[in-house]
């Protein structure tokens, strides 16, 4: 039985998982998280039901980078825990694939060089994705690396959803709306096709709400519009990212307040969103528990933007057949879901408050014309699926 490892590399953490190739869907055997913890590095691995099966902590080494050091540890763990696993490939989440990468790809030197040119478009994520790929190639030289792109799901959007109203040559040069969270949207769309094929074939809005947040309008399983744009800053407010912003604000901050481009970028990516508005935290759970005026205002703004985008996507799709909540907030905050859907009968949504507060999979009433689902997304499973498909095609 063939196996694949999935990797989602950040600056100070790596999510990883070992999957076994099954006929219907890859099965997760183990899911792990490696991260920097003060002066140490730490790995924790759980099995498919959440039981901790492996944990280790060791001192950081200045002479060995986090990604290289960690992946050597992951390799050692895999050899001990699953000595008979036949790992045929490693699948990587890569946030940005630019205008040309519309499907997963085997990582070659040419692909890596292209991914480096996209770093300015996703500065918080792209460098770490590349570092993870390079470390995996060094740790596992005989294992094929496959890049799976968060932007690929949106590459078929119509021109009006793909462009900005700036001089046309910028579009031809790659300045366009890319959309993100595509691996999550793809997984949710395929899950919806299995559990509710009639609704999946219609007009669907998916709200991926978490520390990173966005929404996507989907028709017959295909992305037709997304709230995120050229970078992962646009659209909804997020944990620390600003979301939709008048570009004149950036001009004002630079021209009148004397802020540098780096200072503005740090503010918009790391100091804004829920954290900036509340002055407290990027974590919705902390804001809901805090009860301060600023925390409540941050939540209100977050909800207001979701409702605004939902109405806009209903217009884009010319009506709705289904809506899906996913992501850490979408899956776990009944309060946010309830507030988003209050008064949405005009587009056909009738909320079942009891089902919503109980955490049910379907939170609309039987009378509701629009069916509302809560689906737990699984980007790692989507990466594993893509990686296996690429491998099969290459044989």
N, C-alpha and C positions, 0 to 999 in steps of 0.2 A: 504494500500500500504506500503510495507516494504522500509526502508531507511538504508543507510550505511554512515558512516563518514570515510573519508580517511585522513591519517596523514603522513606527510613527515617531520620528525624532524631533525633539525640541531642543532649546538651548541648554536646559538643565534636567531634562527627563527624556526617557525613551519608553514608549509603550510597545510591547511585543507580544506575540502570540504564536503558538504552534498549532497548525491545523492539519487534519487528515483529510485526504481527498475522498469524498463520498459521491455517489452518483447524483444525488439530488442537491446537496449543499455541503460545503466543507464543514467538518465538525471540529470545534475548538477542543483541544486536549489540555491546553494550559494558556493562561493569560497573565502577563507580567508587567510590572512597572519598575523601571530603574530611574533613580533620581539622585541629585546632589542634596545632601542633608548636612548643612553646616560644612565642617571640614572633612566629612566622610561621604562615601557613596553607598547607595543602598539599593538592594533588589528584593522585591517581594513577588512571588509567583502563586497564583491560585489555580485550582482545577476548574472544570467546567461548571461545577455547582457552587464555586466560591470559597472552597476550603483552602487555606494557606498550606501549600505543599513544600515551599522552599523560601528561605529568607537568609540574606547575608548582608553584612555591613563591613566596609573596609575603608582605610584611610585614602584620601585623594592623593594622587601623585602628580607633581608639577611637570614631570617629564613625559607623561602619557596623557593625551587628551581624553575627555570624558567619554566621547562616543567610541573611540578605539578600545579603551580600557573596559567599558561596559559590555561591548559586544563580545569581547574575549570571554568575559564572565558568563554571558548568555550562552555562548557556544559550549563552555565547560559544563554549565547546568544541563543543557540539552543532551550532551553525551552521557551524563550520569543518569538523568531522569528518564530519558527515552533513547537508550543506546541502539535500538533497532530501527529508529525512525529514519526513513530515506528522504532526507531533505533535498528537494530538487530545485528549489528557488526561494529567494527572499523577495517579498513584495513590499514596496515602500510607498507610503502616502507622500505625494509631492503636491504642495498647494497650487503651484502655478505651472501650467503647461503652455501658456501663451496662445497665439492664434492658430498654431499648427498642430498641437498635440490634442487630437480629438479621441484618442483611445490609449489604453495602456501600452507601454513600449519596453522592450528589452533595453537595458542601459548599456550604451556603447560610449566610447570616448566622445563621439560627435554629439550624442544626446546630452552628455554631461556638460559639454561646452555650451550647448544651447540653453540648458537650465541655468547656467551661471549668468547668462545675459538677462535673465528674468528676475534676478535678485532685487533690483530697484522696485519691482512691482509688488513684491511680497517680502519686505525686509525682515519681518518678525519670524517668518517661517522658512523661506527658500534656502537660506544659508545652512540651516540645521538639517533640512532634508538632504541637501547635498553632502553635508558632513556625515550623515548616517549612511548614505550610499557608499561613500569612500571607505568608511570604517568597516562596513559589511564586506566590501570587496577584499579588503586587506585581511579580515578575520576569516572569511570563507571564500578563498580564491577559486574554488571549483564549483561554487554555487552561483547559478545565474541570478542577476538582479533585475527586477521588473519595477518600473515606475508607474504608479497609478495616480492620475491627476484629478484634483478637486475641481478643476475648471472644465474637464472634458465633457461632462454631462450637459453643459450649457452651450456647446459649440454650434449647435444647430438652430439657435434662436434666430428669429427674423431680424432683418437689418434694423428696424425701428427699435428693437429691444437690445441691440448690440452696439449702438453708436451714441456719440455725443454730438450736439449741434455746434461743433467747432470746425474750422476749415478741413475739408474732406481728406487732404493728404495725410493728416494725422491718423485717420482711421486706417488708411492704406499702410501706414507705418506701424500699426499695432496698438494705437491708443483707442481702445474700445472697451465696452462693458464685457467682462469675462464671467462674472458670477463665481461663487465658490460653494463649499459644502456639497459639491457634486456627488461625492462618494456616499454621503448620507442620504441625499435625495434619491440616488439610484437604488440604494438598498431599500428604502422605504417604499419606493414605487413598485419594486419587484415583490416586496412583502404584501403590499396592497393588492397586487394582481393575484396573489395566491388566496388571500382571505376574502376579497371582495372584488372579483374581476369586473363586474358590471360598473362599479364606481371607478375602478382604476382606468377603465376605458374612456371615462368622461373627463370632466373639468375638475381639477383637483388643485387646491392650494396646500402646500406643506410649509409649516412653520418650524424651522430648526432653531430652537431657543436655548441658548446656553451662554457660556462666557463669550463665545463667538455666536452671533445670532444673525439669521437671514431668513428670507421667505422666497418661495419659488412657485410660480404658476406652471402647472403641468397639464398638458392635454394628450390623452392616449399614451401616457408614459413618457412623453417628450417635454423637455423644458422649453417654455415659450417666453418666460420673463423671470428675472431675479432681482432682488433688492440690492445685492452687491454689484459693484461696477468694475472700474479699472483696477482697484485694489480691494482688499478686505476691510476697508474703512467705511464704505458707503452703506446706505440703507438704514437698518435698525440700529439704535444705540446698543452697545454691548457692554461686557464687563468693564473694560478700560478703553474701548474705542468709541469714537464720537458718533458714528453713523452719519446720516445725511447732514451736510453742512454747506451753507452758502459759500462758494469759493471766495467771495469778497471778504469773508472773515479772515481767511489765510492772508490775502493781500494786505488787509488792515494790520494784522499782527506783525507782518514783516516790514511794511513800509512806515507805519506810524508808531508801532511799539518797539521796533528795532530787534525783533526776535529773529534768530537765524533759522535756516531751513531745518537744521538738526533739532533745534529747540522746539519748533513747531511740530515736527514729526514725533518727537518724544511725547509732547502734550497730547496730540491727537490719537496716538497709538496706545499710550501707557497711562495717561493721567485723566482721561475723559470718561465718557459713558456713565455707567452706574456709579463707578468710583468717584468720578469728578463731580457729578450732580449731587451725590449724597454726602460727599466729604468723609465717607466712612469706609465703604467696602465695595468691591466688585461682585461680591457673592450675594445672590438673591436671597438665600436663606438668612443671612445676617441682616439684610435690609428688612425683610418681612418681620423678623423678631425684634428689631430695634425700635420701631414705632416712632422715630423722630420725624419732625416735619420734613427735614431734608431727605430722609430715607423714603418717606411716603411720596414725596414729589418725584424722586428718581424713578420709583416704581410706576407712578402715574404717567410719566413721560414715556417710559418703555412700553406700557400698554397702549397709550395713545398712538404711538407710531405703528404698532402692530395692527391696530384697528384701521388706521389710515391705509396701510398697504393692502390689507385684506379687501377693503372696498375697491381700491384701484385694480387689484388682480381680478376681482369679480367682473369689473368692466372689461378688462383685457380678454378674459375667457368668455365673456357674454353670458355669465351665469356660473353657478357652482353646482357640482354634484357631490363633492366630498371635501373635507378638510382634515388634515393630519397634524397633530402636535408631536414633536420629537425633540431630542436634545435634553440636557440635564434639567433645565427649567420647564420645558414643554412636557416632559414625562413626569415630573415630580411636583410641580407647583399647581395644585388645584385652584389656588387663588388667582394666579395669573390667567389660567385658562378661563375661569369663570368671568373675570373682568373683561377679557378680550371678547367673549361671546355675548355679553349682556347687550340686549337691544339689537341683536343681529337678525331678528326675524325677517327684516326687510330683504335679506338675501337668502332666506330660506332656512336659517339655523334656529333650531329650538333646543336649548340646552337642558339636559337632564341633570339638575344640580346634585341629586343624590348619587347618581352614577359617577359624576365628575369627582365629588369629594371622596368617594370610595376608591378612586383610582381604577375605574373600569376601562376596558379596551375601547368601548364605544360610549361616548358621553352625550350623544344627542338622543332626543326622545323618539319613540316609534313614529310620531307624527311629523317629525322634522323632514323637510324635503331634502336638506343637505345632511348627509351622514358625517358625523365627526368622530374621528378615531384618535387614539393615543397609541403610537407604535414606538417601541424601543429600538432606536437605530443601532446599527452595528457596522461601523466603517471598516473594522478589522475583517469581518466576514466578507465584505465586498472586495477588499483588497485581496484576500485569499482566493476568492472566486475568480477575479481577474487574472491573478498570477497563474492559477491552474489553467485557465483558458489560453493564456499566452503560451504556456508550456506545451499544451496539446497541439496548438497551431504550429509550433516550431518543429515538432517531431516529423 
